[in-house]
Amino acid sequence: MSPADDPRAEALKRLDERAAALGARTQKPAHSHAGEQAVSQAYRIVAELFGGVLVGLAGGFFVVWAFKVPPAVGLIGGVLLGFALALWMAWRTAQRLMAMAKQDGEPQSVPFDDDEE
C-alpha cells in the first residue's frame, strides 16, 4: 500500500466510526407496543359485537318492511340472528389473534396504569 492511500483509509475508518456513533445516538429507541395492540384488538372485538347486533336490527327492519311480518317478530329475530353472527365473528377474530400471538412467541407482561404503589 502506498503512503498516500494510508491517510485516506484511516480517514474513511474514522468517518465510519463517527457515522456509526451518530446513528446510535439518533436512533429511536424500540418500544414495546403490546399494550396498545391489546387495546386495539379488544376494541375490534367489541366493534364486531355491536356491529353484528346493528346489522341484525337493520335486517329485522328490512324483513318487517319487505314481508309485512309483525314488527316484534322481525326485530327480535333480526337482533338474535345479528347477535349470533356477532358472536361467531368475535370468536373467529379471537382465534386469529391467538394464532398470531402464538407465532410471535411468548407474550410479554403489560404494565397496568392503576397500580397502587
N, C-alpha and C positions, 0 to 999 in steps of 0.2 A: 504494500500500500504506500502510496506516495505521501510525503508530509503535507501536501496541500489538501488532500482528502480527509486527513485525520481531524482537523478542527471542524470541518463540516459534519462529520459523523458524530462528533461529540456535541455539537450544537443541535443536531437533529434529536439526539438522545435526550438532551436537557429539555428541548421543546416538547417531546413526547411525554416526559415526566411532568412537566408543567400542565400540559393538556389533561393528563390523567388526574392530577390533583384538582384542577379546576372542575372537571367533570364530577369528581367525587363530592366536591363542596356544593355544586349547584344541582345535583341530582335530587329529585323529590324523594322523600322517604316513603317506603312502601307501607301503606296502611292496610289493615285487615278490614274489609267491609262486610264482615259476616253479620253484624247486627242489622245493617241497612238492608242486606239481602233477605234476611229472615223476615223483617217487617214488610218488605215488598212482596214476598211470597204469601204472607198472611193476608195482606190486602187483596192480592189477586184471588185467593180462595174465597174471601168474603164477597168480593165483587161478583164472582161466579154464582154464589148462592143467591144474592139479591137479584142479579140479572136473570137467573133461571125462573125465579118466582114472578118477576115482572113480565117476562116473555110468556109465561103460563097465564098470567092475568090478561095480557093482551090477546092471547089465543082464546081465552074464555069469552072476552068481549066479542071477538070475531065470530065465534060459534053462536053466541046469542043473537048477533046481528044477522048472520047469514042463514041460519037454520031455524030461527024463531023458537028456540027452546026456552024454557023458563030461565030467568036470569040467575037464580040460585044454582041451578044445575050447571050451567055453562061456566059461571065464575068459580064456583068451588071446584069443579072438575079441572078447570084450567090451572088454578092455583096448585092443586095437588099434583097434576102432571108436571107443572113447572118446577115444583119443589123436588120431585123425583129426578127430573132432568138436572137440576142444580146439584143435588147430592152426587149423582153419577159424575158430573163434570168436576166437582171438587175432589172426589175420590181419585179420578184419573189424573188430575193435576198434582195431587199429593203423591201419588205413586211415581209420577215422572220426576218430581222434585227429589224424592227419596233416592231414586236411581241415580240422579245427577250427584247427590251428596255422597253416595257410596263410591262413585267414580273419583271424586275429588279426594277421598281419603278420610281420615279421622276428623270429625268436626272439632273445632276449637271452642273454648268456652267464651260465651258472650257476656261481657260485664253488664251489670244492671245499674241504672241510674238512681234507683231508690234505696240504695244501701244505707243503713242507719249506723254509720260508724262515726 
